[in-house]
Structure formats: structure tokens, C-alpha cells
Amino acid sequence: MLIEGCKKGYEDSWRQLFEAYYPLAKWIVVHTIYQLDPQEVNALAQEGMIAVAENINRIKDEQHLKRYLKMVTRNKCIDFIRKNEHSFDELDVELMSVHENNFNETVIIALEDAMENLQEPCNSMVKGRFLDGMSYNDIALKVNIKKEQIGTRLGRCLRFLRTYLESKGVSWEDVL
């Protein structure tokens, strides 16, 4: 198995992993940030691949690898946008609305419904972390929970969301 070979440090396995998944990382960058310079696309995709390499021992199988790569690469894109906000302020509103309209309406409705059913403090934690970009420290202060508990609690909240969405026929990958 490819992942096991990487965990053992086999160079050939790492090469195969890179060749198999680097195009996915680039695709995620291109579809997350429009009209980005090709060098920046490659840099962000490489950051996603580096995160996979750094956490390979935590990755269970190839499905987990794909989900992790999608998540971490999108987060790298979000960080890039935040650091370069001034470059994105002038985006054409029509372009953004076209992108939003292409997103599956079923997924949006299910996600909104799931967030409405998410009880506190989960709702505040998920919104704070993924919509407002709050740090664990900020979330801990907001919901009055120890910082060390945020990761575990956030994981539980996301598991609830995932289960809820799957009960509505929406896969977690559709949301990511």
C-alpha cells in the first residue's frame, strides 16, 4: 500500500504519492482562488502536500488522505486570501455570484439546516473557527471553555455535522 510505504520512508512511495495527489492539490487551489498566478498555485499546492508529508503517520488510508489533502489545501488558500486581502477586495461581484450559483443548492440547504441544529457551544465554535477564522484561544474565551478542550470539542461538533449531513444524503466531501 502506498501510504504504508510512505510511513516506512520509501522514496518510491513518496514519489508515487506526489504524482497521484499533487494534481488534486493544484485543482483545489485553482478552484478556491480564481485567477491566481501559476507560481502561487504551485506554492499553495506544495504547502498542502508538505502538510500531508508532515502528518503521514496520522493518515489511515487513501480516502482519509484525500479528505485531509482537500481540507489542508483549502485552509492554506484561506490563509493566503487573508494575508492578501487587499488583492481580493476588487473581485467582480458578478463573478462571485456565478461561482456561488454553481455550488449545489442541496448542499447549501443541508449545511444551513445542520448549523441550525448544532447546539451551543458547538455552533459558536464551528462558526468562530471556520467562518470567522478565530484561534483556539479566541474560541475558548468566547465559549468559556479551556483552550486545551477546544480541539476535542470541535472534533465532536464536526462529527455531529458530518453525521447529520450524511443523514440528509450529503457527503462530507461535497461540503469540503
N, C-alpha and C positions, 0 to 999 in steps of 0.2 A: 504494500500500500504506500502511496505517495507521501502521506503525512507521516507515517511511521519512519520512512526513510529520512525525511527532513529532521525528525526528532532525534535520529541517530547521527545526524550531521553529514549524511551522504550528499556530496556535491551534485551528483547527477539528479537526485531527487529535488534538490533546491532549484536546479535549472529547469526541470520539468514543471515544477510548481509555478515558477515565474512565467514560463512560456504559456502555461494554461490559464493563469489568473490575471496576469498583467493587463491583457486586453479588457477584461471586465472592470478593473480599476480605472482604466482610462475612459471607458464608456460611462462609468458613474460620474466622473469629473465633468466630462463633456455635457452630460445631460443634467448636471446640477448647476453648473456655471456656464452660461452661454457666452459665446464669442471670446473665449479665453485664449491667450497666446499659447501655441503648442508647447513651448518650453515650460510654461506654468502647468499645463495639463500633465505633462510628463512628471514634473516635480511633485505634484499632488498625488498622482497615481503611485509614484515611488514611495511617498510617505505612507500610503496605505499598505503597500507591500512590506515596508520595513516594520510596520506595526504587527503585521501577520508574523513576520520572522521573529520579532521580539516575544510574541505570545504563542508560538507554535506548540509549546508543551501544554497549553490550556485548551487547544483545539482538538475536538473529539473525532470528527470525521469531515468529509468533504462538504456536506451540507452546512455544517457549522462553520467551516472555513469560508464558504460563500457568504453566509449571513454576516459573519464577522467582518470580512473584507468590505462588504457593502456598507455596513454601519460605520466602520472606522474611516473609510474613504469619504463618505458623506460628511462626517464630523470634521475631517480635515478641510473639506470645501467650505463648510460653515465658518470654521476658524479663519480661513483665507478671506471670506467675504467680510467678516467682522473687522479684520485687520486692515482691509482695503475699502471700507465703506464709502469713502469719497468717490471711488471709481464706479460704484454701482448706484449712486444716487440719481444718475441721469438715465436710467433704463427706461425705455419706452413703455408706457402703461399698457398700450395695445399688445405689445409683445408678451408682457407678463400675463395679461388676461387670456391670451391664446394658450399659453402653457397651462394655466390653471384649468381651462375648459377641457384640455386633453386628459387631465387626470380623471380616472374612473370615479364617477359620481357615487357609485355604490360604496366605494372605499371611503370617500369623504363622509357620507352619511353614517356609515358604520363606526367610523372613528369618532365623529362628534357624539354619537349615541353612547359609545363606550366611555368617553370622557365624562359625559353627564352622569353615568352610573358609577364612576370612580369616586369613592368616598374620601373624605379628608382623613389624614393629611396627604393621601396619595395624589389627589387631584392637584393640590398646590405643589407637591414635589415634582410631578411629571411636567406640569406647565412651567414651573420655575426652571427646571433643568433643560428641557428640550425646546421650549418656546422662548424663554427669556434668557437662556444661557447662564443661569445662576450657578455659582460654585457650590460645592457641598457645604462650605461654611455659611454662605448666604441662606441656603435652604434650611440648614439646621437652626439658624436664628429665626427664620420666618415661621417654621412649624414647631419650634421649641422642642427639638429632639437633639440628642448628642450627635456631633459630626460623624463619629465612628459608626453610627447606626444608619446613616443615610444610604450608603451603598446597598446594604441588605434590604432595607425597606423599599428602596427604589426598585430593586430587582423583583421583589414580591408584587409591587404595583404593576410592573411591566408584564409579569406572568399573568396577572389578572386580565390586563388589557388583551394580551395575546389569546388567552382562553376565550374571552368574551368575543373578540373579533372572529375567531375560528368558529364559534357557535353561530355566528351570523353569515358564515360562508366566505369570510375574507381571510386570506392567508397573511401571515406576518410579513412575508416577502413583498406582498402588494403594498403594504404600508411603508416598508423601508425603501 
